Amino acid sequence: SKKITAEEYVIEKGLDSIREDGNVLCVASLGLLFRGGSEAKMRKRLVENGQLQTIVYFPPGLLKHTGIPFCLVIVSQEL
């Protein structure tokens, strides 16, 4: 079986289940933006297909119980 990250799962399953005009919002670690392997392939596909709408960076210390930075990734169906 192919191993994927939680972020990849949320994005892929979200895109499979939304309406044509819908969006998927995923709170993700910054690693989603920089890691190689399957995440790099997914990023490339999202960009090439025009599905990546927005990435919003949130700094460390913003969440009460963790000091790690994170991002909000918004993707949509292919146009």
C-alpha positions as CSV (number, residue, x, y, z in Angstrom):
1,S,0.0,0.0,0.0
2,K,1.1,3.5,-0.8
3,K,2.0,5.7,2.3
4,I,0.8,9.3,2.3
5,T,0.7,12.0,4.8
6,A,-2.4,13.2,6.7
7,E,-2.3,16.4,4.7
8,E,-2.2,14.6,1.4
9,Y,-5.1,12.4,2.5
10,V,-7.3,15.4,3.4
11,I,-6.5,17.2,0.2
12,E,-7.0,14.1,-2.1
13,K,-10.2,12.9,-0.4
14,G,-11.5,16.5,-0.1
15,L,-11.1,17.0,-3.9
16,D,-12.8,13.7,-4.5
17,S,-15.8,14.7,-2.5
18,I,-16.5,18.4,-3.2
19,R,-18.8,19.9,-5.8
20,E,-17.3,21.3,-8.9
21,D,-17.3,24.9,-7.5
22,G,-16.2,23.9,-4.0
23,N,-12.9,24.3,-2.1
24,V,-10.9,22.2,0.3
25,L,-9.2,23.9,3.3
26,C,-6.5,21.9,5.0
27,V,-4.5,23.0,8.0
28,A,-1.0,21.6,7.4
29,S,2.5,21.6,8.7
30,L,5.0,23.6,6.7
31,G,6.6,20.4,5.6
32,L,3.8,20.0,3.1
33,L,5.3,22.9,1.2
34,F,8.9,21.7,1.2
35,R,9.2,17.9,1.5
36,G,10.0,15.8,-1.6
37,G,8.5,12.5,-2.7
38,S,4.8,12.1,-3.0
39,E,4.1,15.6,-1.5
40,A,6.3,17.2,-4.2
41,K,4.4,15.4,-6.9
42,M,1.0,16.5,-5.4
43,R,2.2,20.1,-5.2
44,K,3.3,20.0,-8.8
45,R,0.0,18.5,-10.0
46,L,-2.0,21.1,-8.0
47,V,-0.1,24.0,-9.5
48,E,-0.1,22.6,-13.0
49,N,-3.9,22.0,-12.9
50,G,-4.6,25.4,-11.4
51,Q,-6.1,23.9,-8.3
52,L,-3.9,25.6,-5.7
53,Q,-5.8,28.7,-4.7
54,T,-4.1,30.1,-1.6
55,I,-1.5,29.3,1.1
56,V,-1.7,31.3,4.3
57,Y,1.2,31.0,6.7
58,F,0.6,31.2,10.5
59,P,3.6,31.9,12.7
60,P,4.8,29.8,15.7
61,G,3.0,30.4,19.0
62,L,-0.4,31.2,17.5
63,L,-2.1,28.1,18.7
64,K,-2.5,27.6,22.5
65,H,-1.1,24.1,22.8
66,T,1.8,24.1,20.3
67,G,4.6,26.4,19.3
68,I,4.9,25.1,15.7
69,P,4.1,27.2,12.6
70,F,1.5,25.9,10.3
71,C,-0.3,26.8,7.1
72,L,-3.8,26.8,5.6
73,V,-3.9,25.4,2.1
74,I,-6.9,26.1,-0.1
75,V,-7.4,24.0,-3.2
76,S,-10.3,23.7,-5.7
77,Q,-11.5,21.4,-8.4
78,E,-9.8,21.8,-11.8
79,L,-11.2,24.7,-13.8
